[in-house]
Amino acid sequence: MKRLQIIFLITIIMSFAVSCKEIPKEKEGRQDQEVVPEMVTSPVTPSVDSMASYTDSTSWTGAYSGVSPCADCPGIKTDITLNHDKTYVLQEQYLEKEKNSRSFKGSFTIDETKKVITLDAEGDHHKFKVMDGKLRLLDRFGDEKQGGKPEDFVLAKIK
């Protein structure tokens, strides 16, 4: 047992000694030169035309409806209306568990680069991916929901 402790102690000391090696300094002549940071540019900036559909609201305004999978019921019926002033009305109903749907009203934000709509706290921060004439329900992190096929989490535009 004592031999094992000594080996362990030597290993720690050697590791510490190796990690404390002096890093070589730059050459003396370079210290007097002024260091100028490089300019950082964003990789791709979307054009005004590609973002117009999100800022003018015509591509995402409207009413959407669908039924998504539920672990302990036949499904969750979701209806949402998105208004051009970035307000919403959300109705959710757990089928065969609730007689009436629960209704929520509030505002939302749009991440134009990811094409993701995020509801406010009243809407429990639900996230939706804007697709062509559809919304895809996302999880709290903005990823695709699990527990079914991807198409099971799509709300179709009805108006």
C-alpha positions as CSV (number, residue, x, y, z in Angstrom):
1,M,0.0,0.0,0.0
2,K,2.8,2.4,0.9
3,R,4.6,1.6,-2.4
4,L,1.4,2.6,-4.3
5,Q,1.2,5.9,-2.4
6,I,4.8,6.7,-3.3
7,I,4.2,5.9,-7.0
8,F,1.1,8.1,-7.0
9,L,3.0,11.0,-5.3
10,I,5.9,10.8,-7.7
11,T,3.4,10.8,-10.6
12,I,1.7,14.0,-9.3
13,I,5.1,15.7,-8.8
14,M,6.3,14.8,-12.3
15,S,3.0,16.0,-13.8
16,F,3.3,19.3,-12.0
17,A,7.0,19.7,-13.0
18,V,6.1,19.1,-16.7
19,S,3.2,21.5,-16.7
20,C,5.4,24.3,-15.1
21,K,7.9,24.3,-18.0
22,E,8.7,27.9,-19.1
23,I,7.1,28.8,-22.3
24,P,9.6,30.2,-24.8
25,K,9.4,34.0,-25.2
26,E,9.1,35.8,-28.5
27,K,12.3,37.1,-30.1
28,E,13.6,40.4,-28.6
29,G,13.1,42.4,-31.8
30,R,9.4,41.9,-32.0
31,Q,8.5,43.4,-28.6
32,D,8.9,47.0,-29.9
33,Q,6.4,46.4,-32.7
34,E,2.8,47.5,-32.2
35,V,0.3,44.7,-32.3
36,V,-2.7,45.4,-34.5
37,P,-5.7,43.1,-34.0
38,E,-7.1,41.5,-37.2
39,M,-10.5,42.7,-38.3
40,V,-13.2,40.1,-37.7
41,T,-16.0,40.0,-40.2
42,S,-19.2,38.0,-40.0
43,P,-19.2,35.0,-42.3
44,V,-22.4,35.7,-44.2
45,T,-24.9,38.5,-43.8
46,P,-28.3,37.7,-45.1
47,S,-29.4,40.1,-47.9
48,V,-32.2,42.5,-47.3
49,D,-34.4,40.6,-49.8
50,S,-34.0,37.3,-47.9
51,M,-35.1,38.8,-44.6
52,A,-37.9,40.8,-46.1
53,S,-40.3,37.9,-45.8
54,Y,-39.8,37.9,-42.0
55,T,-39.7,41.6,-41.3
56,D,-42.8,42.3,-43.4
57,S,-44.7,39.5,-41.7
58,T,-46.5,38.1,-44.8
59,S,-44.8,34.7,-44.6
60,W,-45.6,33.9,-41.0
61,T,-48.8,35.8,-40.1
62,G,-51.9,33.6,-40.0
63,A,-53.6,30.8,-38.2
64,Y,-52.0,27.3,-37.8
65,S,-53.4,24.1,-36.4
66,G,-52.2,20.5,-35.8
67,V,-52.2,17.6,-33.4
68,S,-48.8,16.5,-32.0
69,P,-47.9,13.3,-30.0
70,C,-48.6,13.0,-26.3
71,A,-47.2,10.4,-23.9
72,D,-50.4,9.8,-22.0
73,C,-53.2,10.9,-24.3
74,P,-54.2,10.6,-28.0
75,G,-52.5,13.9,-28.8
76,I,-52.1,17.6,-28.1
77,K,-54.2,19.9,-30.3
78,T,-52.5,23.2,-30.9
79,D,-54.0,26.2,-32.6
80,I,-52.0,29.4,-32.9
81,T,-52.6,32.7,-34.6
82,L,-49.7,34.9,-35.3
83,N,-50.4,38.6,-35.9
84,H,-48.3,41.1,-37.9
85,D,-47.7,43.2,-34.7
86,K,-45.9,40.2,-33.2
87,T,-48.8,39.2,-30.9
88,Y,-50.3,35.7,-30.7
89,V,-53.2,33.7,-29.5
90,L,-52.3,30.1,-28.5
91,Q,-54.8,27.4,-27.7
92,E,-53.8,23.9,-26.5
93,Q,-55.9,20.9,-25.5
94,Y,-54.8,17.5,-24.3
95,L,-57.3,15.3,-26.2
96,E,-59.5,13.1,-24.0
97,K,-57.9,14.7,-20.8
98,E,-59.3,18.2,-21.1
99,K,-62.8,19.2,-22.2
100,N,-61.8,22.7,-23.2
101,S,-58.6,24.1,-24.6
102,R,-56.4,26.4,-22.6
103,S,-55.8,29.8,-24.2
104,F,-52.8,32.1,-23.9
105,K,-52.2,35.6,-25.4
106,G,-49.0,37.5,-25.6
107,S,-46.1,38.6,-27.8
108,F,-43.3,36.8,-29.6
109,T,-39.9,37.4,-31.0
110,I,-38.4,36.2,-34.3
111,D,-34.9,35.0,-34.8
112,E,-34.5,35.9,-38.4
113,T,-31.4,33.9,-39.1
114,K,-32.8,30.7,-37.7
115,K,-36.4,31.5,-38.7
116,V,-37.6,30.6,-35.2
117,I,-40.5,32.3,-33.4
118,T,-40.3,32.3,-29.6
119,L,-43.4,33.0,-27.5
120,D,-43.2,35.1,-24.3
121,A,-43.5,33.7,-20.8
122,E,-47.3,33.6,-21.1
123,G,-46.9,31.1,-23.9
124,D,-44.3,29.2,-21.9
125,H,-41.6,30.2,-24.3
126,H,-42.7,27.7,-26.9
127,K,-40.6,27.8,-30.1
128,F,-41.7,27.3,-33.7
129,K,-39.7,27.0,-36.9
130,V,-41.2,29.0,-39.7
131,M,-41.5,26.8,-42.8
132,D,-43.3,27.4,-46.1
133,G,-47.0,27.6,-45.0
134,K,-46.3,25.6,-41.8
135,L,-44.8,25.9,-38.3
136,R,-42.8,23.1,-36.7
137,L,-43.0,22.8,-33.0
138,L,-39.5,22.8,-31.4
139,D,-38.3,21.9,-27.9
140,R,-37.2,24.5,-25.4
141,F,-33.7,24.6,-26.9
142,G,-34.9,25.2,-30.5
143,D,-34.2,21.7,-31.6
144,E,-36.6,19.3,-33.2
145,K,-38.9,17.6,-30.7
146,Q,-38.4,13.9,-30.0
147,G,-41.0,11.2,-29.4
148,G,-42.4,10.9,-32.9
149,K,-41.7,11.5,-36.5
150,P,-40.7,15.1,-37.5
151,E,-43.9,15.5,-39.5
152,D,-45.9,14.8,-36.3
153,F,-44.9,18.2,-34.9
154,V,-46.0,20.3,-37.9
155,L,-48.8,22.8,-37.7
156,A,-50.4,23.6,-41.1
157,K,-51.5,27.1,-42.0
158,I,-55.3,27.3,-42.1
159,K,-55.8,31.0,-42.8
